[in-house]
Amino acid sequence: MSEIKKYPVPAELEKRALINAVGYQDWYRYSTANPEAFWADQAKKFVTWFKPWDQVLDWSFAESDLHINWFKGALLNVAYNCLDRHLATRGE
């Protein structure tokens, strides 16, 4: 059996983190209770969309119709989200 190792988060890093342990537990409960609303909130907060989605999640595990689609109808630019939108504040 493998050993489980835990490493403490340095205090300076913890101060800059987007979330703490309590916040994570809240997010986790929200994400499992209402995944579409949770992911819509995260997508609005962290991604710039050129066209918003019509539907957050469309899925079926039926053998005759197996599919998982996220953010149907949406349009985004990955390069813009990874680089361009940060140039104004982090260009140097």
PDB file of N, CA, C and O in Angstrom:
ATOM      1  N   MET A   1       0.835  -1.164   0.000  1.00  0.00           N
ATOM      2  CA  MET A   1       0.000   0.000   0.000  1.00  0.00           C
ATOM      3  C   MET A   1       0.894   1.247   0.000  1.00  0.00           C
ATOM      4  O   MET A   1       1.925   1.285   0.672  1.00  0.00           O
ATOM      5  N   SER A   2       0.485   2.251  -0.757  1.00  0.00           N
ATOM      6  CA  SER A   2       1.304   3.461  -0.831  1.00  0.00           C
ATOM      7  C   SER A   2       1.007   4.394   0.335  1.00  0.00           C
ATOM      8  O   SER A   2      -0.101   4.432   0.870  1.00  0.00           O
ATOM      9  N   GLU A   3       2.021   5.132   0.702  1.00  0.00           N
ATOM     10  CA  GLU A   3       1.908   6.081   1.803  1.00  0.00           C
ATOM     11  C   GLU A   3       1.260   7.370   1.298  1.00  0.00           C
ATOM     12  O   GLU A   3       1.576   7.845   0.207  1.00  0.00           O
ATOM     13  N   ILE A   4       0.359   7.928   2.092  1.00  0.00           N
ATOM     14  CA  ILE A   4      -0.257   9.201   1.746  1.00  0.00           C
ATOM     15  C   ILE A   4       0.559  10.298   2.407  1.00  0.00           C
ATOM     16  O   ILE A   4       0.716  10.328   3.628  1.00  0.00           O
ATOM     17  N   LYS A   5       1.072  11.195   1.584  1.00  0.00           N
ATOM     18  CA  LYS A   5       1.885  12.288   2.097  1.00  0.00           C
ATOM     19  C   LYS A   5       1.097  13.584   2.030  1.00  0.00           C
ATOM     20  O   LYS A   5       0.414  13.862   1.044  1.00  0.00           O
ATOM     21  N   LYS A   6       1.200  14.364   3.081  1.00  0.00           N
ATOM     22  CA  LYS A   6       0.567  15.677   3.116  1.00  0.00           C
ATOM     23  C   LYS A   6       1.646  16.715   3.354  1.00  0.00           C
ATOM     24  O   LYS A   6       2.547  16.532   4.172  1.00  0.00           O
ATOM     25  N   TYR A   7       1.531  17.801   2.621  1.00  0.00           N
ATOM     26  CA  TYR A   7       2.506  18.874   2.739  1.00  0.00           C
ATOM     27  C   TYR A   7       1.772  20.153   3.131  1.00  0.00           C
ATOM     28  O   TYR A   7       0.774  20.512   2.506  1.00  0.00           O
ATOM     29  N   PRO A   8       2.254  20.836   4.153  1.00  0.00           N
ATOM     30  CA  PRO A   8       1.584  22.078   4.555  1.00  0.00           C
ATOM     31  C   PRO A   8       1.750  23.157   3.484  1.00  0.00           C
ATOM     32  O   PRO A   8       2.775  23.231   2.806  1.00  0.00           O
ATOM     33  N   VAL A   9       0.717  23.989   3.350  1.00  0.00           N
ATOM     34  CA  VAL A   9       0.764  25.094   2.398  1.00  0.00           C
ATOM     35  C   VAL A   9       1.516  26.245   3.071  1.00  0.00           C
ATOM     36  O   VAL A   9       1.143  26.666   4.166  1.00  0.00           O
ATOM     37  N   PRO A  10       2.568  26.757   2.431  1.00  0.00           N
ATOM     38  CA  PRO A  10       3.270  27.898   3.015  1.00  0.00           C
ATOM     39  C   PRO A  10       2.319  29.075   3.215  1.00  0.00           C
ATOM     40  O   PRO A  10       1.479  29.348   2.357  1.00  0.00           O
ATOM     41  N   ALA A  11       2.446  29.767   4.338  1.00  0.00           N
ATOM     42  CA  ALA A  11       1.533  30.848   4.709  1.00  0.00           C
ATOM     43  C   ALA A  11       1.436  31.919   3.623  1.00  0.00           C
ATOM     44  O   ALA A  11       0.341  32.404   3.335  1.00  0.00           O
ATOM     45  N   GLU A  12       2.561  32.294   3.017  1.00  0.00           N
ATOM     46  CA  GLU A  12       2.553  33.334   1.989  1.00  0.00           C
ATOM     47  C   GLU A  12       1.748  32.890   0.766  1.00  0.00           C
ATOM     48  O   GLU A  12       1.031  33.696   0.173  1.00  0.00           O
ATOM     49  N   LEU A  13       1.861  31.637   0.393  1.00  0.00           N
ATOM     50  CA  LEU A  13       1.095  31.103  -0.735  1.00  0.00           C
ATOM     51  C   LEU A  13      -0.393  31.023  -0.380  1.00  0.00           C
ATOM     52  O   LEU A  13      -1.256  31.324  -1.204  1.00  0.00           O
ATOM     53  N   GLU A  14      -0.672  30.620   0.837  1.00  0.00           N
ATOM     54  CA  GLU A  14      -2.066  30.513   1.281  1.00  0.00           C
ATOM     55  C   GLU A  14      -2.774  31.869   1.228  1.00  0.00           C
ATOM     56  O   GLU A  14      -3.958  31.933   0.897  1.00  0.00           O
ATOM     57  N   LYS A  15      -2.068  32.942   1.548  1.00  0.00           N
ATOM     58  CA  LYS A  15      -2.651  34.287   1.505  1.00  0.00           C
ATOM     59  C   LYS A  15      -3.073  34.680   0.096  1.00  0.00           C
ATOM     60  O   LYS A  15      -4.051  35.407  -0.077  1.00  0.00           O
ATOM     61  N   ARG A  16      -2.345  34.206  -0.915  1.00  0.00           N
ATOM     62  CA  ARG A  16      -2.619  34.588  -2.302  1.00  0.00           C
ATOM     63  C   ARG A  16      -3.562  33.618  -3.014  1.00  0.00           C
ATOM     64  O   ARG A  16      -3.971  33.880  -4.145  1.00  0.00           O
ATOM     65  N   ALA A  17      -3.905  32.523  -2.383  1.00  0.00           N
ATOM     66  CA  ALA A  17      -4.733  31.493  -3.018  1.00  0.00           C
ATOM     67  C   ALA A  17      -6.140  32.010  -3.288  1.00  0.00           C
ATOM     68  O   ALA A  17      -6.648  32.857  -2.553  1.00  0.00           O
ATOM     69  N   LEU A  18      -6.759  31.506  -4.327  1.00  0.00           N
ATOM     70  CA  LEU A  18      -8.132  31.879  -4.663  1.00  0.00           C
ATOM     71  C   LEU A  18      -9.146  31.291  -3.688  1.00  0.00           C
ATOM     72  O   LEU A  18     -10.270  31.781  -3.583  1.00  0.00           O
ATOM     73  N   ILE A  19      -8.746  30.240  -2.975  1.00  0.00           N
ATOM     74  CA  ILE A  19      -9.695  29.533  -2.120  1.00  0.00           C
ATOM     75  C   ILE A  19      -8.950  28.889  -0.956  1.00  0.00           C
ATOM     76  O   ILE A  19      -7.766  28.568  -1.066  1.00  0.00           O
ATOM     77  N   ASN A  20      -9.651  28.703   0.157  1.00  0.00           N
ATOM     78  CA  ASN A  20      -9.077  28.004   1.303  1.00  0.00           C
ATOM     79  C   ASN A  20      -9.822  26.679   1.492  1.00  0.00           C
ATOM     80  O   ASN A  20     -10.705  26.345   0.702  1.00  0.00           O
ATOM     81  N   ALA A  21      -9.470  25.934   2.526  1.00  0.00           N
ATOM     82  CA  ALA A  21     -10.070  24.607   2.735  1.00  0.00           C
ATOM     83  C   ALA A  21     -11.582  24.688   2.939  1.00  0.00           C
ATOM     84  O   ALA A  21     -12.324  23.865   2.403  1.00  0.00           O
ATOM     85  N   VAL A  22     -12.035  25.659   3.700  1.00  0.00           N
ATOM     86  CA  VAL A  22     -13.483  25.806   3.943  1.00  0.00           C
ATOM     87  C   VAL A  22     -14.189  26.183   2.644  1.00  0.00           C
ATOM     88  O   VAL A  22     -15.235  25.622   2.316  1.00  0.00           O
ATOM     89  N   GLY A  23     -13.622  27.126   1.912  1.00  0.00           N
ATOM     90  CA  GLY A  23     -14.203  27.525   0.633  1.00  0.00           C
ATOM     91  C   GLY A  23     -14.257  26.365  -0.348  1.00  0.00           C
ATOM     92  O   GLY A  23     -15.220  26.221  -1.101  1.00  0.00           O
ATOM     93  N   TYR A  24     -13.213  25.539  -0.335  1.00  0.00           N
ATOM     94  CA  TYR A  24     -13.193  24.371  -1.218  1.00  0.00           C
ATOM     95  C   TYR A  24     -14.349  23.433  -0.891  1.00  0.00           C
ATOM     96  O   TYR A  24     -15.032  22.950  -1.794  1.00  0.00           O
ATOM     97  N   GLN A  25     -14.569  23.176   0.387  1.00  0.00           N
ATOM     98  CA  GLN A  25     -15.669  22.291   0.778  1.00  0.00           C
ATOM     99  C   GLN A  25     -17.019  22.866   0.339  1.00  0.00           C
ATOM    100  O   GLN A  25     -17.895  22.125  -0.108  1.00  0.00           O
ATOM    101  N   ASP A  26     -17.185  24.187   0.465  1.00  0.00           N
ATOM    102  CA  ASP A  26     -18.410  24.829   0.002  1.00  0.00           C
ATOM    103  C   ASP A  26     -18.586  24.660  -1.502  1.00  0.00           C
ATOM    104  O   ASP A  26     -19.663  24.298  -1.975  1.00  0.00           O
ATOM    105  N   TRP A  27     -17.518  24.926  -2.246  1.00  0.00           N
ATOM    106  CA  TRP A  27     -17.560  24.754  -3.709  1.00  0.00           C
ATOM    107  C   TRP A  27     -17.884  23.310  -4.068  1.00  0.00           C
ATOM    108  O   TRP A  27     -18.696  23.053  -4.957  1.00  0.00           O
ATOM    109  N   TYR A  28     -17.249  22.372  -3.375  1.00  0.00           N
ATOM    110  CA  TYR A  28     -17.470  20.956  -3.676  1.00  0.00           C
ATOM    111  C   TYR A  28     -18.942  20.587  -3.481  1.00  0.00           C
ATOM    112  O   TYR A  28     -19.538  19.936  -4.339  1.00  0.00           O
ATOM    113  N   ARG A  29     -19.524  21.002  -2.357  1.00  0.00           N
ATOM    114  CA  ARG A  29     -20.947  20.706  -2.107  1.00  0.00           C
ATOM    115  C   ARG A  29     -21.824  21.329  -3.195  1.00  0.00           C
ATOM    116  O   ARG A  29     -22.743  20.689  -3.706  1.00  0.00           O
ATOM    117  N   TYR A  30     -21.533  22.570  -3.537  1.00  0.00           N
ATOM    118  CA  TYR A  30     -22.299  23.257  -4.582  1.00  0.00           C
ATOM    119  C   TYR A  30     -22.144  22.531  -5.922  1.00  0.00           C
ATOM    120  O   TYR A  30     -23.123  22.356  -6.647  1.00  0.00           O
ATOM    121  N   SER A  31     -20.922  22.109  -6.255  1.00  0.00           N
ATOM    122  CA  SER A  31     -20.667  21.462  -7.545  1.00  0.00           C
ATOM    123  C   SER A  31     -21.366  20.120  -7.675  1.00  0.00           C
ATOM    124  O   SER A  31     -21.777  19.734  -8.769  1.00  0.00           O
ATOM    125  N   THR A  32     -21.501  19.412  -6.570  1.00  0.00           N
ATOM    126  CA  THR A  32     -22.182  18.114  -6.635  1.00  0.00           C
ATOM    127  C   THR A  32     -23.701  18.256  -6.555  1.00  0.00           C
ATOM    128  O   THR A  32     -24.435  17.447  -7.121  1.00  0.00           O
ATOM    129  N   ALA A  33     -24.167  19.287  -5.852  1.00  0.00           N
ATOM    130  CA  ALA A  33     -25.611  19.502  -5.734  1.00  0.00           C
ATOM    131  C   ALA A  33     -26.200  20.120  -6.998  1.00  0.00           C
ATOM    132  O   ALA A  33     -27.333  19.815  -7.372  1.00  0.00           O
ATOM    133  N   ASN A  34     -25.430  20.991  -7.657  1.00  0.00           N
ATOM    134  CA  ASN A  34     -25.936  21.696  -8.840  1.00  0.00           C
ATOM    135  C   ASN A  34     -24.786  21.938  -9.825  1.00  0.00           C
ATOM    136  O   ASN A  34     -24.319  23.068  -9.967  1.00  0.00           O
ATOM    137  N   PRO A  35     -24.333  20.882 -10.504  1.00  0.00           N
ATOM    138  CA  PRO A  35     -23.152  21.006 -11.364  1.00  0.00           C
ATOM    139  C   PRO A  35     -23.299  22.023 -12.490  1.00  0.00           C
ATOM    140  O   PRO A  35     -22.333  22.715 -12.812  1.00  0.00           O
ATOM    141  N   GLU A  36     -24.467  22.133 -13.093  1.00  0.00           N
ATOM    142  CA  GLU A  36     -24.610  23.094 -14.200  1.00  0.00           C
ATOM    143  C   GLU A  36     -24.445  24.526 -13.712  1.00  0.00           C
ATOM    144  O   GLU A  36     -23.758  25.319 -14.357  1.00  0.00           O
ATOM    145  N   ALA A  37     -25.057  24.869 -12.596  1.00  0.00           N
ATOM    146  CA  ALA A  37     -24.919  26.225 -12.054  1.00  0.00           C
ATOM    147  C   ALA A  37     -23.483  26.480 -11.601  1.00  0.00           C
ATOM    148  O   ALA A  37     -22.940  27.561 -11.826  1.00  0.00           O
ATOM    149  N   PHE A  38     -22.874  25.488 -10.966  1.00  0.00           N
ATOM    150  CA  PHE A  38     -21.492  25.642 -10.508  1.00  0.00           C
ATOM    151  C   PHE A  38     -20.564  25.938 -11.678  1.00  0.00           C
ATOM    152  O   PHE A  38     -19.788  26.892 -11.630  1.00  0.00           O
ATOM    153  N   TRP A  39     -20.640  25.119 -12.735  1.00  0.00           N
ATOM    154  CA  TRP A  39     -19.724  25.306 -13.859  1.00  0.00           C
ATOM    155  C   TRP A  39     -20.043  26.564 -14.652  1.00  0.00           C
ATOM    156  O   TRP A  39     -19.141  27.174 -15.226  1.00  0.00           O
ATOM    157  N   ALA A  40     -21.305  26.963 -14.695  1.00  0.00           N
ATOM    158  CA  ALA A  40     -21.647  28.241 -15.340  1.00  0.00           C
ATOM    159  C   ALA A  40     -21.010  29.392 -14.572  1.00  0.00           C
ATOM    160  O   ALA A  40     -20.462  30.313 -15.177  1.00  0.00           O
ATOM    161  N   ASP A  41     -21.080  29.346 -13.243  1.00  0.00           N
ATOM    162  CA  ASP A  41     -20.453  30.388 -12.424  1.00  0.00           C
ATOM    163  C   ASP A  41     -18.950  30.444 -12.658  1.00  0.00           C
ATOM    164  O   ASP A  41     -18.385  31.525 -12.821  1.00  0.00           O
ATOM    165  N   GLN A  42     -18.305  29.287 -12.675  1.00  0.00           N
ATOM    166  CA  GLN A  42     -16.854  29.251 -12.877  1.00  0.00           C
ATOM    167  C   GLN A  42     -16.475  29.752 -14.271  1.00  0.00           C
ATOM    168  O   GLN A  42     -15.495  30.479 -14.436  1.00  0.00           O
ATOM    169  N   ALA A  43     -17.258  29.357 -15.261  1.00  0.00           N
ATOM    170  CA  ALA A  43     -16.980  29.767 -16.643  1.00  0.00           C
ATOM    171  C   ALA A  43     -17.135  31.273 -16.826  1.00  0.00           C
ATOM    172  O   ALA A  43     -16.369  31.895 -17.562  1.00  0.00           O
ATOM    173  N   LYS A  44     -18.118  31.853 -16.160  1.00  0.00           N
ATOM    174  CA  LYS A  44     -18.314  33.303 -16.241  1.00  0.00           C
ATOM    175  C   LYS A  44     -17.186  34.045 -15.535  1.00  0.00           C
ATOM    176  O   LYS A  44     -16.750  35.103 -15.988  1.00  0.00           O
ATOM    177  N   LYS A  45     -16.720  33.490 -14.434  1.00  0.00           N
ATOM    178  CA  LYS A  45     -15.715  34.155 -13.621  1.00  0.00           C
ATOM    179  C   LYS A  45     -14.314  34.066 -14.212  1.00  0.00           C
ATOM    180  O   LYS A  45     -13.553  35.029 -14.124  1.00  0.00           O
ATOM    181  N   PHE A  46     -13.954  32.932 -14.814  1.00  0.00           N
ATOM    182  CA  PHE A  46     -12.566  32.689 -15.185  1.00  0.00           C
ATOM    183  C   PHE A  46     -12.279  32.636 -16.686  1.00  0.00           C
ATOM    184  O   PHE A  46     -11.116  32.558 -17.082  1.00  0.00           O
ATOM    185  N   VAL A  47     -13.303  32.676 -17.521  1.00  0.00           N
ATOM    186  CA  VAL A  47     -13.096  32.559 -18.967  1.00  0.00           C
ATOM    187  C   VAL A  47     -13.781  33.727 -19.666  1.00  0.00           C
ATOM    188  O   VAL A  47     -14.888  34.119 -19.297  1.00  0.00           O
ATOM    189  N   THR A  48     -13.116  34.278 -20.678  1.00  0.00           N
ATOM    190  CA  THR A  48     -13.722  35.310 -21.515  1.00  0.00           C
ATOM    191  C   THR A  48     -14.363  34.610 -22.705  1.00  0.00           C
ATOM    192  O   THR A  48     -13.692  33.902 -23.456  1.00  0.00           O
ATOM    193  N   TRP A  49     -15.642  34.809 -22.869  1.00  0.00           N
ATOM    194  CA  TRP A  49     -16.401  34.159 -23.945  1.00  0.00           C
ATOM    195  C   TRP A  49     -16.699  35.178 -25.039  1.00  0.00           C
ATOM    196  O   TRP A  49     -17.089  36.310 -24.753  1.00  0.00           O
ATOM    197  N   PHE A  50     -16.516  34.775 -26.282  1.00  0.00           N
ATOM    198  CA  PHE A  50     -16.861  35.633 -27.412  1.00  0.00           C
ATOM    199  C   PHE A  50     -18.343  35.503 -27.740  1.00  0.00           C
ATOM    200  O   PHE A  50     -18.953  36.417 -28.294  1.00  0.00           O
ATOM    201  N   LYS A  51     -18.912  34.350 -27.388  1.00  0.00           N
ATOM    202  CA  LYS A  51     -20.357  34.110 -27.501  1.00  0.00           C
ATOM    203  C   LYS A  51     -20.727  33.205 -26.338  1.00  0.00           C
ATOM    204  O   LYS A  51     -20.111  32.153 -26.166  1.00  0.00           O
ATOM    205  N   PRO A  52     -21.714  33.583 -25.533  1.00  0.00           N
ATOM    206  CA  PRO A  52     -22.098  32.735 -24.403  1.00  0.00           C
ATOM    207  C   PRO A  52     -22.780  31.445 -24.863  1.00  0.00           C
ATOM    208  O   PRO A  52     -23.224  31.327 -26.005  1.00  0.00           O
ATOM    209  N   TRP A  53     -22.848  30.526 -23.980  1.00  0.00           N
ATOM    210  CA  TRP A  53     -23.425  29.221 -24.282  1.00  0.00           C
ATOM    211  C   TRP A  53     -24.948  29.265 -24.242  1.00  0.00           C
ATOM    212  O   TRP A  53     -25.562  30.127 -23.613  1.00  0.00           O
ATOM    213  N   ASP A  54     -25.526  28.291 -24.944  1.00  0.00           N
ATOM    214  CA  ASP A  54     -26.970  28.083 -24.899  1.00  0.00           C
ATOM    215  C   ASP A  54     -27.325  27.082 -23.801  1.00  0.00           C
ATOM    216  O   ASP A  54     -28.402  27.135 -23.207  1.00  0.00           O
ATOM    217  N   GLN A  55     -26.389  26.172 -23.551  1.00  0.00           N
ATOM    218  CA  GLN A  55     -26.614  25.119 -22.563  1.00  0.00           C
ATOM    219  C   GLN A  55     -25.266  24.743 -21.964  1.00  0.00           C
ATOM    220  O   GLN A  55     -24.307  24.510 -22.700  1.00  0.00           O
ATOM    221  N   VAL A  56     -25.182  24.681 -20.633  1.00  0.00           N
ATOM    222  CA  VAL A  56     -23.909  24.365 -19.973  1.00  0.00           C
ATOM    223  C   VAL A  56     -23.522  22.916 -20.219  1.00  0.00           C
ATOM    224  O   VAL A  56     -22.394  22.636 -20.625  1.00  0.00           O
ATOM    225  N   LEU A  57     -24.429  22.009 -19.982  1.00  0.00           N
ATOM    226  CA  LEU A  57     -24.094  20.586 -20.042  1.00  0.00           C
ATOM    227  C   LEU A  57     -25.222  19.806 -20.694  1.00  0.00           C
ATOM    228  O   LEU A  57     -26.391  19.946 -20.336  1.00  0.00           O
ATOM    229  N   ASP A  58     -24.847  18.993 -21.647  1.00  0.00           N
ATOM    230  CA  ASP A  58     -25.787  18.088 -22.303  1.00  0.00           C
ATOM    231  C   ASP A  58     -25.121  16.722 -22.311  1.00  0.00           C
ATOM    232  O   ASP A  58     -24.083  16.542 -22.949  1.00  0.00           O
ATOM    233  N   TRP A  59     -25.706  15.760 -21.610  1.00  0.00           N
ATOM    234  CA  TRP A  59     -25.076  14.452 -21.526  1.00  0.00           C
ATOM    235  C   TRP A  59     -26.101  13.330 -21.562  1.00  0.00           C
ATOM    236  O   TRP A  59     -27.259  13.485 -21.174  1.00  0.00           O
ATOM    237  N   SER A  60     -25.626  12.214 -22.039  1.00  0.00           N
ATOM    238  CA  SER A  60     -26.426  10.991 -22.030  1.00  0.00           C
ATOM    239  C   SER A  60     -25.459   9.817 -21.971  1.00  0.00           C
ATOM    240  O   SER A  60     -24.472   9.775 -22.705  1.00  0.00           O
ATOM    241  N   PHE A  61     -25.749   8.868 -21.095  1.00  0.00           N
ATOM    242  CA  PHE A  61     -24.954   7.650 -21.025  1.00  0.00           C
ATOM    243  C   PHE A  61     -25.703   6.468 -21.637  1.00  0.00           C
ATOM    244  O   PHE A  61     -25.302   5.315 -21.476  1.00  0.00           O
ATOM    245  N   ALA A  62     -26.787   6.768 -22.336  1.00  0.00           N
ATOM    246  CA  ALA A  62     -27.545   5.709 -23.009  1.00  0.00           C
ATOM    247  C   ALA A  62     -26.667   5.082 -24.087  1.00  0.00           C
ATOM    248  O   ALA A  62     -25.965   5.789 -24.810  1.00  0.00           O
ATOM    249  N   GLU A  63     -26.708   3.789 -24.191  1.00  0.00           N
ATOM    250  CA  GLU A  63     -25.871   3.077 -25.167  1.00  0.00           C
ATOM    251  C   GLU A  63     -26.124   3.560 -26.592  1.00  0.00           C
ATOM    252  O   GLU A  63     -25.203   3.609 -27.407  1.00  0.00           O
ATOM    253  N   SER A  64     -27.356   3.913 -26.888  1.00  0.00           N
ATOM    254  CA  SER A  64     -27.700   4.356 -28.239  1.00  0.00           C
ATOM    255  C   SER A  64     -27.406   5.840 -28.480  1.00  0.00           C
ATOM    256  O   SER A  64     -27.467   6.310 -29.616  1.00  0.00           O
ATOM    257  N   ASP A  65     -27.088   6.572 -27.417  1.00  0.00           N
ATOM    258  CA  ASP A  65     -26.878   8.019 -27.550  1.00  0.00           C
ATOM    259  C   ASP A  65     -25.825   8.510 -26.551  1.00  0.00           C
ATOM    260  O   ASP A  65     -26.075   9.448 -25.794  1.00  0.00           O
ATOM    261  N   LEU A  66     -24.658   7.879 -26.549  1.00  0.00           N
ATOM    262  CA  LEU A  66     -23.595   8.228 -25.615  1.00  0.00           C
ATOM    263  C   LEU A  66     -22.931   9.535 -26.039  1.00  0.00           C
ATOM    264  O   LEU A  66     -22.344   9.613 -27.118  1.00  0.00           O
ATOM    265  N   HIS A  67     -23.022  10.569 -25.186  1.00  0.00           N
ATOM    266  CA  HIS A  67     -22.362  11.837 -25.482  1.00  0.00           C
ATOM    267  C   HIS A  67     -22.262  12.704 -24.230  1.00  0.00           C
ATOM    268  O   HIS A  67     -23.069  12.584 -23.309  1.00  0.00           O
ATOM    269  N   ILE A  68     -21.265  13.571 -24.214  1.00  0.00           N
ATOM    270  CA  ILE A  68     -21.112  14.595 -23.179  1.00  0.00           C
ATOM    271  C   ILE A  68     -20.672  15.863 -23.894  1.00  0.00           C
ATOM    272  O   ILE A  68     -19.616  15.887 -24.526  1.00  0.00           O
ATOM    273  N   ASN A  69     -21.470  16.907 -23.799  1.00  0.00           N
ATOM    274  CA  ASN A  69     -21.153  18.191 -24.438  1.00  0.00           C
ATOM    275  C   ASN A  69     -21.198  19.291 -23.384  1.00  0.00           C
ATOM    276  O   ASN A  69     -22.157  19.403 -22.621  1.00  0.00           O
ATOM    277  N   TRP A  70     -20.145  20.096 -23.356  1.00  0.00           N
ATOM    278  CA  TRP A  70     -20.061  21.217 -22.436  1.00  0.00           C
ATOM    279  C   TRP A  70     -20.212  22.525 -23.188  1.00  0.00           C
ATOM    280  O   TRP A  70     -19.673  22.673 -24.285  1.00  0.00           O
ATOM    281  N   PHE A  71     -20.930  23.468 -22.624  1.00  0.00           N
ATOM    282  CA  PHE A  71     -21.060  24.829 -23.122  1.00  0.00           C
ATOM    283  C   PHE A  71     -21.465  24.868 -24.597  1.00  0.00           C
ATOM    284  O   PHE A  71     -20.817  25.510 -25.423  1.00  0.00           O
ATOM    285  N   LYS A  72     -22.552  24.163 -24.898  1.00  0.00           N
ATOM    286  CA  LYS A  72     -23.051  24.087 -26.274  1.00  0.00           C
ATOM    287  C   LYS A  72     -23.409  25.467 -26.802  1.00  0.00           C
ATOM    288  O   LYS A  72     -24.060  26.262 -26.123  1.00  0.00           O
ATOM    289  N   GLY A  73     -22.976  25.732 -28.014  1.00  0.00           N
ATOM    290  CA  GLY A  73     -23.278  26.986 -28.684  1.00  0.00           C
ATOM    291  C   GLY A  73     -22.309  28.111 -28.361  1.00  0.00           C
ATOM    292  O   GLY A  73     -22.387  29.182 -28.964  1.00  0.00           O
ATOM    293  N   ALA A  74     -21.400  27.892 -27.425  1.00  0.00           N
ATOM    294  CA  ALA A  74     -20.472  28.947 -27.007  1.00  0.00           C
ATOM    295  C   ALA A  74     -19.292  29.058 -27.963  1.00  0.00           C
ATOM    296  O   ALA A  74     -18.973  28.129 -28.706  1.00  0.00           O
ATOM    297  N   LEU A  75     -18.659  30.221 -27.919  1.00  0.00           N
ATOM    298  CA  LEU A  75     -17.473  30.460 -28.733  1.00  0.00           C
ATOM    299  C   LEU A  75     -16.439  31.162 -27.858  1.00  0.00           C
ATOM    300  O   LEU A  75     -16.727  32.171 -27.214  1.00  0.00           O
ATOM    301  N   LEU A  76     -15.230  30.608 -27.851  1.00  0.00           N
ATOM    302  CA  LEU A  76     -14.140  31.248 -27.136  1.00  0.00           C
ATOM    303  C   LEU A  76     -12.865  31.108 -27.945  1.00  0.00           C
ATOM    304  O   LEU A  76     -12.789  30.326 -28.893  1.00  0.00           O
ATOM    305  N   ASN A  77     -11.865  31.883 -27.552  1.00  0.00           N
ATOM    306  CA  ASN A  77     -10.566  31.839 -28.195  1.00  0.00           C
ATOM    307  C   ASN A  77      -9.565  31.465 -27.109  1.00  0.00           C
ATOM    308  O   ASN A  77      -9.320  32.246 -26.191  1.00  0.00           O
ATOM    309  N   VAL A  78      -8.996  30.285 -27.213  1.00  0.00           N
ATOM    310  CA  VAL A  78      -8.088  29.785 -26.180  1.00  0.00           C
ATOM    311  C   VAL A  78      -6.852  30.670 -26.062  1.00  0.00           C
ATOM    312  O   VAL A  78      -6.421  30.972 -24.949  1.00  0.00           O
ATOM    313  N   ALA A  79      -6.273  31.089 -27.181  1.00  0.00           N
ATOM    314  CA  ALA A  79      -5.089  31.950 -27.134  1.00  0.00           C
ATOM    315  C   ALA A  79      -5.407  33.266 -26.429  1.00  0.00           C
ATOM    316  O   ALA A  79      -4.595  33.759 -25.647  1.00  0.00           O
ATOM    317  N   TYR A  80      -6.566  33.830 -26.695  1.00  0.00           N
ATOM    318  CA  TYR A  80      -6.965  35.065 -26.033  1.00  0.00           C
ATOM    319  C   TYR A  80      -7.054  34.843 -24.525  1.00  0.00           C
ATOM    320  O   TYR A  80      -6.561  35.659 -23.746  1.00  0.00           O
ATOM    321  N   ASN A  81      -7.682  33.741 -24.111  1.00  0.00           N
ATOM    322  CA  ASN A  81      -7.844  33.460 -22.689  1.00  0.00           C
ATOM    323  C   ASN A  81      -6.527  33.152 -21.987  1.00  0.00           C
ATOM    324  O   ASN A  81      -6.350  33.510 -20.823  1.00  0.00           O
ATOM    325  N   CYS A  82      -5.619  32.503 -22.668  1.00  0.00           N
ATOM    326  CA  CYS A  82      -4.332  32.156 -22.061  1.00  0.00           C
ATOM    327  C   CYS A  82      -3.346  33.321 -22.047  1.00  0.00           C
ATOM    328  O   CYS A  82      -2.567  33.461 -21.104  1.00  0.00           O
ATOM    329  N   LEU A  83      -3.374  34.156 -23.084  1.00  0.00           N
ATOM    330  CA  LEU A  83      -2.360  35.199 -23.219  1.00  0.00           C
ATOM    331  C   LEU A  83      -2.913  36.607 -23.344  1.00  0.00           C
ATOM    332  O   LEU A  83      -2.675  37.453 -22.482  1.00  0.00           O
ATOM    333  N   ASP A  84      -3.644  36.853 -24.403  1.00  0.00           N
ATOM    334  CA  ASP A  84      -4.007  38.217 -24.797  1.00  0.00           C
ATOM    335  C   ASP A  84      -4.708  39.018 -23.705  1.00  0.00           C
ATOM    336  O   ASP A  84      -4.377  40.187 -23.503  1.00  0.00           O
ATOM    337  N   ARG A  85      -5.651  38.434 -23.006  1.00  0.00           N
ATOM    338  CA  ARG A  85      -6.407  39.199 -22.020  1.00  0.00           C
ATOM    339  C   ARG A  85      -5.569  39.636 -20.829  1.00  0.00           C
ATOM    340  O   ARG A  85      -5.993  40.488 -20.048  1.00  0.00           O
ATOM    341  N   HIS A  86      -4.384  39.057 -20.686  1.00  0.00           N
ATOM    342  CA  HIS A  86      -3.502  39.396 -19.568  1.00  0.00           C
ATOM    343  C   HIS A  86      -2.456  40.445 -19.932  1.00  0.00           C
ATOM    344  O   HIS A  86      -1.734  40.920 -19.056  1.00  0.00           O
ATOM    345  N   LEU A  87      -2.364  40.809 -21.195  1.00  0.00           N
ATOM    346  CA  LEU A  87      -1.319  41.725 -21.636  1.00  0.00           C
ATOM    347  C   LEU A  87      -1.419  43.112 -21.015  1.00  0.00           C
ATOM    348  O   LEU A  87      -0.395  43.714 -20.693  1.00  0.00           O
ATOM    349  N   ALA A  88      -2.604  43.621 -20.845  1.00  0.00           N
ATOM    350  CA  ALA A  88      -2.771  44.973 -20.306  1.00  0.00           C
ATOM    351  C   ALA A  88      -2.160  45.100 -18.896  1.00  0.00           C
ATOM    352  O   ALA A  88      -1.570  46.129 -18.568  1.00  0.00           O
ATOM    353  N   THR A  89      -2.301  44.069 -18.080  1.00  0.00           N
ATOM    354  CA  THR A  89      -1.804  44.145 -16.712  1.00  0.00           C
ATOM    355  C   THR A  89      -0.492  43.385 -16.484  1.00  0.00           C
ATOM    356  O   THR A  89       0.196  43.613 -15.489  1.00  0.00           O
ATOM    357  N   ARG A  90      -0.151  42.483 -17.411  1.00  0.00           N
ATOM    358  CA  ARG A  90       1.049  41.663 -17.218  1.00  0.00           C
ATOM    359  C   ARG A  90       1.951  41.627 -18.443  1.00  0.00           C
ATOM    360  O   ARG A  90       2.776  40.725 -18.589  1.00  0.00           O
ATOM    361  N   GLY A  91       1.791  42.605 -19.314  1.00  0.00           N
ATOM    362  CA  GLY A  91       2.530  42.617 -20.578  1.00  0.00           C
ATOM    363  C   GLY A  91       4.041  42.691 -20.433  1.00  0.00           C
ATOM    364  O   GLY A  91       4.771  42.198 -21.293  1.00  0.00           O
ATOM    365  N   GLU A  92       4.506  43.288 -19.378  1.00  0.00           N
ATOM    366  CA  GLU A  92       5.931  43.413 -19.174  1.00  0.00           C
ATOM    367  C   GLU A  92       6.496  42.217 -18.446  1.00  0.00           C
ATOM    368  O   GLU A  92       7.699  42.162 -18.190  1.00  0.00           O
TER     369      GLU A  92
END
